């Protein structure tokens, strides 16, 4: 994913996520990156579907970043954030309201207060 914030990373809690998604103008906030200490998942709209997707590392890109940063003498694990891509779909909903209903039901493993 591009433009992820630098460490320390703290995404919204479940309560904050639901509040953000309840706003009719939430599309301007998407993609919404979730997680604590490192990005773990993302909420986005793809092909008209509202999705919660796990973030996973693009290993080729991660290796490129590590080599480039190591050559500069400055490599930190946070540099790997730039190699994250949307992976497995955790929730696939036809509408924002359906996504909100499904998020309410799942155990929150993305940091922040429950």
Residue pairs with C-beta under 8 A, 6 or more apart in sequence:
1 31
1 33
1 39
1 42
1 55
1 84
1 85
1 86
2 82
4 33
4 39
4 81
4 82
4 84
5 33
6 78
6 81
7 37
7 38
7 76
7 77
7 78
7 81
8 37
9 33
9 35
9 36
9 37
9 38
9 39
9 78
9 81
10 35
10 36
10 37
10 111
10 112
11 17
11 32
11 33
11 34
11 35
11 36
11 39
11 40
11 110
11 111
11 112
12 20
12 32
12 34
12 112
13 108
13 111
13 112
13 113
13 114
14 103
14 108
14 110
14 112
14 113
14 114
15 112
15 113
15 114
16 112
17 32
17 34
17 43
17 103
17 110
18 100
18 103
18 104
20 26
20 29
20 32
21 32
21 43
21 96
21 99
21 100
21 103
22 100
23 29
26 32
26 96
27 45
30 43
30 44
30 45
31 42
31 43
31 44
32 42
32 43
32 44
33 39
33 41
33 42
33 55
34 40
34 41
34 42
34 43
34 52
34 110
34 111
35 41
35 55
35 110
35 111
36 110
36 111
36 112
37 111
38 77
38 78
38 81
39 55
39 81
39 84
40 54
40 55
40 109
40 110
40 111
41 52
41 53
41 54
41 55
41 90
41 110
42 52
42 53
42 55
42 86
43 50
43 51
43 52
43 53
43 99
44 50
44 51
44 53
44 86
45 51
49 92
49 93
49 94
50 91
50 92
50 93
50 94
50 95
50 96
50 98
50 99
51 89
51 90
51 91
51 92
51 93
51 99
52 89
52 90
52 91
52 99
52 102
52 103
53 86
53 87
53 88
53 89
53 90
54 86
54 87
54 88
54 89
54 90
55 84
55 85
55 86
55 87
56 84
56 85
56 86
56 87
56 88
57 80
57 83
57 84
57 85
58 83
58 84
58 85
59 83
61 82
61 83
61 85
62 80
62 83
64 83
65 79
65 80
65 82
65 83
66 75
66 79
66 80
69 75
69 76
69 79
90 106
91 99
91 102
91 103
91 106
93 99
93 101
93 102
108 114
